[in-house]
Amino acid sequence: MRHPNTGLGWLALSALLATGCGQGQAGPTTPPPLPVAVAEVLQKDVPVYSEWIASTDGAVNATIRAQVQGYLVSQRYREGDLVEKGQLLFEIDARPFQATLSHAEATLSQSEAAEQQAVAALRQAEAALEQYKADVAKQEALWVNAKANYDRFKELVGRGAVAQKDVDDATGAERATYAGVTAAKANVTAAEATIGVQRAAVAAARAAIAAARASTEKARVDLSFTKILSPVTGIAGIAKAQIGDLVGPPPGSTEELTTVSSVNPIKVYVPMSEQEYLAGARKAHDTAGGPIELTLADGSRHPQTGRIAFADRQVDVQTGTIKVAVLFPNPGNVLRPGQFARVRAQRSVKTGALLVPQRAVMEQQGSYQVAVVGADQKVDIRPVKVGQQVNGLWVVDDGVRPGERVIVEGLQKVRPGMVVAAAPYAPGAPALPTKEASPETLAAPAHQAKR
C-alpha cells in the first residue's frame, strides 16, 4: 500500500528535474553592442601654419668692458636685475687717474702762461718795429735836407759865392744823415727778425697749449672711465671680475666685466629654409601675413604675438638656411636670451579641410588609422593621411568623407565589422564604461533582477 504523500513527492521531483533540464538546454547569451562615443567629420576652412625651432636673444647685447686699466674697487648692481641706461655698474680705483689729470691741468696752465709771455714779447717787438720805421722816416727826411744843402753849396763854391768851409760842413752833414738812415733801416731789419722769432715762440706756445689740453681731456676721459655705466636698459648678467681684480685692456688683466641684454622686446632667431624664405618674401608683397606665435619649452604659449624684424644678409651655405629675426614684446622680462622655443606662423588657408578629433586617430609605426561607424552601426578601420593639428583637431587629407562618424572613445576595443552602440562624443563628459555587463546579469529573469 502506497503512502499518501508518495504521489506528491514524485510530482515535485518531476517538476524539479524538468526545470533543471530546461535550464541546461538554453543557448549562449549574446552580449550587447559595445558603447562608443563618435564625432562627425567636420569640413571647414582652416589656416595652414609653418613651425620652426628657434632660439631667443637680446634685442641688444652690450658687452661691458673696462676701458682703462686699474683695480676694481666696487660692484654697484645686483646680478640678474634690470638696470637702467646710465646706471653705475662698477668702479675702478680713480686715484692714479685723478693724479694724471691734475698733472695735465698743471702742464696746461704752464703752457698758457708761456703763451702769454710769448705774445707779450711779440707785441713789444712789433712796437719796436713801428718805432724803428718812424726813425727811418725821420732820418731820411734829415738826409734829404742835408743832401739838398750839399748840392746847393757845391754849386755855389764853383762861383766863389761860399767859402770852402761851408761846403765841407754841408758834406759832413749829408754823410752823417745818410749814416743815420742806414742805421735806422738796420734797426728795422733786426726788429723784423725779432718779430719772426717771437711769432715762432707764440706758435710753439700755442702748440704746447693744444697738446696740454689734449692730455688734460684724455686724463679727464680716463678718469670718467673709472665709473663703468650701463649703455642700455636691460638685464645685467653675472659679473666676470671680482673686487680687487686688475681689469682693463690686455695684457694681463680682465677686460670683459659682464653683459647687459635688452630683452623687451626680445629677439627670436628662426632658421628658415631657403625655399620657405623665398616663398615668404614673395608673399610679403601681396599680404601682410598672420600673427606669429611663440611656444616656450614647457609647452606654454607666449601671450604676445611677434613681428619679423629682418632677415640675415646671406644664406648659410652649410645648412641651407637663412636666419630671420622676430621681435616679441616681453613684459616683465620673463624671456631671457638663450632659450629654445618654437615659432609658428600662418602660411595659407586650406579651404574645405576635413577635421576629426585628435583622440580619434590611431598611430601605428608611422601610419594613421581611424575607426568609422557606418549606418549599420558596424565598424570600419581605415588608413588615413593626416595633416596639421588645429585646436585639438587633426586635418585629414585622405581617408574620410564629410559627415561620417569616427570613434573617439572606446577606440581600443573595436574590431573591423563589430557592431557598436554609438553615442555622440561630448568633450568633458564622463568616460563610457570600460567593462561589459556579465552574461549572468543580462540573462537573469526580471523577477530576479528586481531583488
DALIN-V217867 format. One record per backbone hydrogen bond with DSSP energy under -0.5 kcal/mol. NH is the residue of the N-H (numbers start at 1). CO is the residue of the C=O. If there is no record, write none. Layout:
BEGIN
NH:CO
NH:CO
END
This chain:
BEGIN
6:3
9:5
10:6
11:7
12:8
13:9
14:10
15:11
16:12
17:13
18:14
19:15
20:16
21:17
22:18
23:19
24:20
25:21
26:23
34:419
36:421
37:409
38:423
39:406
41:404
42:40
42:355
44:353
46:350
48:348
49:47
50:345
52:343
54:341
55:269
56:339
57:267
59:262
59:265
60:262
62:60
62:260
63:61
64:62
64:258
65:63
66:255
67:65
70:247
72:245
73:91
74:91
76:89
79:77
80:236
81:78
83:234
86:230
87:84
89:228
90:228
91:74
92:226
93:71
98:94
99:95
100:96
101:97
102:98
103:99
104:100
105:101
106:102
107:103
108:104
109:105
110:106
111:107
112:108
113:109
114:110
115:111
116:112
117:113
118:114
119:115
120:116
121:117
122:118
123:119
124:120
125:121
126:122
127:123
128:124
129:125
130:126
131:127
132:128
133:129
134:130
135:131
136:132
137:133
138:134
139:135
140:136
141:137
142:138
143:139
144:140
145:141
146:142
147:143
148:144
149:145
150:146
151:147
152:148
153:149
154:150
155:151
156:152
157:153
158:154
159:155
159:156
160:156
161:156
166:163
167:163
168:164
169:165
170:166
171:167
172:168
173:169
174:170
175:171
176:172
177:173
178:174
179:175
180:176
181:177
182:178
183:179
184:180
185:181
186:182
187:183
188:184
189:185
190:186
191:187
192:188
193:189
194:190
195:191
196:192
197:193
198:194
199:195
200:196
201:197
202:198
203:199
204:200
205:201
206:202
207:203
208:204
209:205
210:206
211:207
212:208
213:209
214:210
215:211
216:212
217:213
218:214
219:215
220:216
221:217
222:218
223:219
224:220
225:221
226:223
227:224
228:90
228:226
229:227
230:87
234:83
234:232
235:261
236:81
237:259
240:257
244:72
245:242
247:70
247:245
248:254
254:246
257:64
258:64
260:62
261:235
262:60
263:261
265:328
266:328
267:57
268:326
269:55
270:324
271:53
271:269
272:270
272:322
274:320
277:273
278:274
279:275
280:276
281:277
282:278
283:279
284:280
285:282
286:283
287:283
290:346
292:306
293:291
293:344
295:342
296:300
299:296
302:294
306:292
307:327
309:325
310:325
312:323
316:321
317:315
320:316
322:272
324:270
324:322
325:310
326:268
327:307
328:266
329:305
333:330
334:331
338:56
339:336
341:54
342:295
343:52
344:293
345:50
346:291
347:48
348:48
350:46
351:349
353:44
353:350
354:396
355:42
356:394
358:392
360:357
361:358
362:360
362:369
364:367
367:364
368:384
369:362
370:382
372:370
372:380
373:405
374:372
374:378
377:374
379:418
380:372
382:370
382:380
384:368
385:398
386:384
387:395
390:393
393:390
394:356
395:388
396:354
397:385
397:395
398:385
403:41
404:401
405:373
406:39
407:371
408:37
409:37
413:410
414:410
414:411
417:379
418:415
420:377
421:34
422:420
423:36
425:38
427:425
429:426
442:438
443:439
444:440
444:441
448:445
449:445
450:446
451:448
END
